[in-house]
Structures are given as structure tokens and as C-alpha cells.
Amino acid sequence: MHGPSWPAVSSTQAVALAQDWLIFTCAALSLAVLVWVLIIVAAIRFRRTDRNPEARSQRANNAPLEIVWTILPLLIVVGLFAYTYHIEAALEALAADAPVQLNVNGFRWGWTFAYAGGPTITGTSLHPPQMVLPAGRTAAITVTSSDVIHSFWVPDMLFKRDAVPGRATTFDLTPTTPGTYLGRCGEFCGLNHALMTFSVRVVSPAEYQRWRAYEATQ
């Protein structure tokens, strides 16, 4: 089972989010390196020496340089915002007819997974439930809560949505890599919050159909 400390990027949504994070990280590191270089250059170039005994005037200005360092960060922020908006819009879009549809209900301190047409799986903090999904197939998941605010979170799929009482939130999730992934409640919800776990088992489409057929006979 993959742990949450190092996400495995195991869904199509996770790939898009990881790419967005990578761009933000590269932009932040590039700006950090530029600032560090400028600080070092200024510290060396304008340090007090025998040839430069007097402090430089703090009232001098360089209008072109000031315009550049004002406009450039603004353009970077606008570019990052536009790219992130594009990614978020794609992630929020819902498939017209997802092949897998299920309702997820959070309660203190467990989860219920109700598939359209069955089965319904309910777990507790002592016996966590397992969600089964087919690899490469989109699942339309509707999340809600029976009591307080919970949060449906699968770290390896880089996906988390709050489960709010009285409100149903639907999103698409498309797993890509077969395996079993740990899920958690990502919102502190009370005494046994840390035990409110579940797992997501991603299997081949054929195995998923066999699982559905088997569950229908139970």
C-alpha cells in the first residue's frame, strides 16, 4: 500500500496537479536564485572599501529598472494564475456519462460507499471500508456527510474534497495505476479522526466487473 508521505501520482487528475505544482516550484526557485544572486552581487559590488569609503546615496533611482522589477513579477503572477485556472477548470469538469458512479458518505468515524446499482459498503474506524475502482475508467463520486464536516482524501491521487452535511459535492476521479491506496479523513472531525481511514483498490476493468458480479450475489 502506498503511503501518503510521497504521492505516487496515480490518477489523471494527479498528473495535472503535479504538473501545476512543478511549474510553481520551478518559478519559485528561479526567483529565489535570482534574488540571492542580486543580494550577493550587491553585497560584493557596493561593500565599503578604501576605493569606496562613502555609503551610496539611498535617494538615487533607476526608473527603467524599477519598472522592470514591478512589471515582471506581475506578469509571472498573472501567468501562473491563468495556467492554474486552466488546470482547475479541467479538474472541475464532469464527464457526461461516467462508467462508475457512487455516493460516499462520511460519518463519525467511518465511511459508506454506495455504488449505483449496488453494492453498498460501510466501514468503521475498527474495520475501514475499501473502495474498488477500475483503472483507466472515470468514476463520478458524490460526497456528503451525516454529521460534521469530514474530508475525502486519497494522497496518492492528489485529491481531497470536503464532505459537508446537507451538501452533495460531485467530482470525477480517474485512477491510472492498479494497486491499493490509503485514504484518510483530511478534516479534524472529533475524537477518532485519526482512525477514520479507508482504502482504494484499483483493478483492471475485467476484474472490476467480476468484483461487481460477486458482490451482487452476496
C-alpha positions as CSV (number, residue, x, y, z in Angstrom):
1,M,0.0,0.0,0.0
2,H,1.3,3.4,-0.9
3,G,1.9,5.8,1.9
4,P,0.8,9.4,2.0
5,S,4.3,10.8,2.5
6,W,5.3,10.6,-1.2
7,P,2.4,10.6,-3.6
8,A,2.5,8.1,-6.4
9,V,0.6,10.3,-8.8
10,S,-1.9,7.5,-9.6
11,S,-4.8,9.3,-11.3
12,T,-5.2,11.6,-14.3
13,Q,-6.2,14.4,-12.0
14,A,-3.0,13.9,-10.0
15,V,-0.9,14.2,-13.2
16,A,-2.3,17.6,-14.0
17,L,-2.0,18.8,-10.4
18,A,1.6,17.5,-10.1
19,Q,2.5,19.4,-13.3
20,D,1.0,22.6,-11.9
21,W,3.0,22.2,-8.7
22,L,6.1,21.5,-10.7
23,I,5.7,24.8,-12.6
24,F,5.1,26.7,-9.4
25,T,8.1,25.1,-7.7
26,C,10.4,26.0,-10.7
27,A,9.1,29.5,-10.8
28,A,9.6,30.0,-7.1
29,L,13.1,28.5,-7.2
30,S,14.1,30.6,-10.2
31,L,13.0,33.8,-8.5
32,A,14.7,32.8,-5.2
33,V,18.0,32.1,-7.1
34,L,17.7,35.5,-8.8
35,V,17.2,37.3,-5.6
36,W,20.1,35.5,-3.9
37,V,22.4,36.3,-6.8
38,L,21.4,40.0,-6.7
39,I,21.9,40.2,-2.9
40,I,25.4,38.6,-3.2
41,V,26.4,40.8,-6.2
42,A,25.2,44.0,-4.4
43,A,26.9,43.0,-1.2
44,I,30.2,42.5,-3.0
45,R,30.0,45.3,-5.5
46,F,28.9,48.0,-3.1
47,R,30.7,47.0,0.0
48,R,32.7,49.6,1.9
49,T,36.4,49.6,0.8
50,D,39.3,52.0,0.5
51,R,38.2,52.9,-3.0
52,N,34.6,53.2,-1.9
53,P,34.8,54.8,1.5
54,E,31.4,56.6,1.5
55,A,28.0,54.9,1.6
56,R,26.0,55.2,-1.6
57,S,23.1,57.6,-1.7
58,Q,19.7,56.0,-0.8
59,R,17.9,58.6,-2.8
60,A,19.2,57.6,-6.2
61,N,16.8,55.9,-8.6
62,N,16.8,53.9,-11.8
63,A,13.3,54.3,-13.4
64,P,13.7,51.6,-16.2
65,L,15.0,49.0,-13.6
66,E,12.1,49.9,-11.2
67,I,9.6,49.5,-14.0
68,V,11.0,46.1,-14.9
69,W,11.0,44.7,-11.3
70,T,7.4,45.9,-10.9
71,I,6.0,44.6,-14.2
72,L,7.9,41.3,-14.3
73,P,6.6,39.8,-11.1
74,L,3.1,40.9,-12.1
75,L,3.4,39.1,-15.4
76,I,4.6,36.0,-13.6
77,V,1.7,36.0,-11.2
78,V,-0.8,36.5,-14.0
79,G,0.7,33.7,-16.0
80,L,0.7,31.3,-13.0
81,F,-2.9,32.3,-12.3
82,A,-4.0,31.7,-15.9
83,Y,-2.3,28.3,-16.1
84,T,-3.8,27.2,-12.7
85,Y,-7.3,28.4,-13.7
86,H,-7.0,26.2,-16.8
87,I,-6.0,23.2,-14.8
88,E,-8.7,23.8,-12.2
89,A,-11.4,24.2,-14.9
90,A,-10.4,20.8,-16.4
91,L,-10.4,19.1,-13.0
92,E,-13.8,20.5,-12.1
93,A,-15.4,19.4,-15.4
94,L,-17.7,16.3,-15.1
95,A,-17.9,13.5,-17.6
96,A,-21.3,13.3,-19.3
97,D,-21.7,9.6,-18.6
98,A,-19.1,8.2,-16.2
99,P,-19.0,4.4,-16.3
100,V,-18.7,4.2,-12.5
101,Q,-21.0,6.2,-10.2
102,L,-21.0,6.0,-6.4
103,N,-22.0,8.0,-3.4
104,V,-19.6,8.5,-0.5
105,N,-21.0,9.4,2.9
106,G,-18.7,10.3,5.9
107,F,-19.8,9.8,9.5
108,R,-18.1,9.7,12.8
109,W,-15.9,7.7,12.3
110,G,-16.3,5.8,9.1
111,W,-17.4,5.8,5.5
112,T,-20.1,4.3,3.4
113,F,-19.5,3.7,-0.4
114,A,-22.8,3.2,-2.3
115,Y,-22.4,2.2,-5.9
116,A,-25.2,2.9,-8.4
117,G,-26.9,-0.5,-8.8
118,G,-25.0,-1.9,-5.7
119,P,-23.2,-2.8,-3.7
120,T,-23.1,-0.6,-0.6
121,I,-20.0,-0.9,1.6
122,T,-19.9,0.5,5.1
123,G,-16.8,0.6,7.3
124,T,-15.9,1.9,10.8
125,S,-12.7,3.1,12.4
126,L,-12.0,-0.5,13.5
127,H,-12.9,-2.0,10.1
128,P,-12.1,0.5,7.4
129,P,-14.0,0.1,4.1
130,Q,-12.4,-0.4,0.7
131,M,-13.5,1.3,-2.5
132,V,-12.8,-0.7,-5.7
133,L,-12.3,1.3,-9.0
134,P,-11.3,0.2,-12.5
135,A,-8.1,1.5,-13.8
136,G,-8.5,3.9,-16.7
137,R,-12.2,4.4,-16.1
138,T,-13.7,7.6,-14.8
139,A,-15.7,7.4,-11.5
140,A,-18.2,10.1,-10.7
141,I,-18.1,10.4,-6.9
142,T,-20.6,12.3,-4.9
143,V,-19.5,13.1,-1.3
144,T,-21.6,14.2,1.6
145,S,-21.7,13.8,5.4
146,S,-24.2,12.6,8.0
147,D,-22.9,14.7,11.0
148,V,-19.9,17.0,10.9
149,I,-17.6,18.2,8.2
150,H,-15.3,15.4,7.0
151,S,-12.9,15.3,4.1
152,F,-12.4,12.5,1.5
153,W,-8.7,12.4,0.8
154,V,-6.6,10.0,-1.2
155,P,-3.0,11.3,-1.0
156,D,-1.6,9.2,-3.9
157,M,-4.3,10.6,-6.2
158,L,-3.6,14.2,-5.0
159,F,-7.3,14.6,-4.4
160,K,-9.3,15.9,-1.5
161,R,-12.9,17.1,-1.1
162,D,-14.8,18.1,1.9
163,A,-17.9,16.1,2.9
164,V,-20.3,18.7,4.2
165,P,-23.6,17.9,6.0
166,G,-26.6,18.8,3.8
167,R,-24.4,19.4,0.7
168,A,-23.6,16.9,-2.1
169,T,-20.3,17.5,-4.0
170,T,-19.6,15.6,-7.2
171,F,-16.3,15.2,-8.8
172,D,-14.6,12.8,-11.3
173,L,-11.7,10.6,-10.4
174,T,-9.8,8.5,-12.9
175,P,-7.3,6.1,-11.4
176,T,-4.5,5.0,-13.7
177,T,-2.3,2.6,-11.8
178,P,-3.5,-0.7,-10.3
179,G,-2.8,-1.0,-6.6
180,T,-4.2,-0.3,-3.2
181,Y,-4.0,3.3,-1.9
182,L,-4.6,4.6,1.6
183,G,-7.4,7.1,2.1
184,R,-8.0,9.4,5.1
185,C,-10.3,12.0,6.5
186,G,-8.5,15.2,5.9
187,E,-10.6,17.4,8.2
188,F,-10.4,17.1,12.0
189,C,-13.8,15.8,13.0
190,G,-13.5,14.6,16.6
191,L,-12.0,12.1,18.9
192,N,-11.3,9.2,16.5
193,H,-10.5,11.4,13.5
194,A,-7.1,9.7,13.0
195,L,-8.7,6.3,12.8
196,M,-11.2,7.4,10.1
197,T,-9.4,5.7,7.2
198,F,-10.3,3.7,4.1
199,S,-8.6,2.3,1.1
200,V,-9.0,2.5,-2.7
201,R,-8.2,-0.7,-4.6
202,V,-7.6,-0.1,-8.3
203,V,-8.0,-3.1,-10.5
204,S,-8.4,-3.9,-14.2
205,P,-11.8,-3.3,-15.8
206,A,-12.3,-7.0,-16.2
207,E,-11.5,-7.7,-12.5
208,Y,-13.8,-4.8,-11.5
209,Q,-16.7,-6.4,-13.4
210,R,-16.0,-9.7,-11.7
211,W,-16.0,-8.0,-8.3
212,R,-19.3,-6.3,-9.1
213,A,-20.8,-9.6,-10.1
214,Y,-19.6,-11.3,-7.0
215,E,-20.9,-8.5,-4.7
216,A,-24.3,-8.7,-6.3
217,T,-24.6,-12.3,-5.2
218,Q,-23.8,-11.6,-1.5
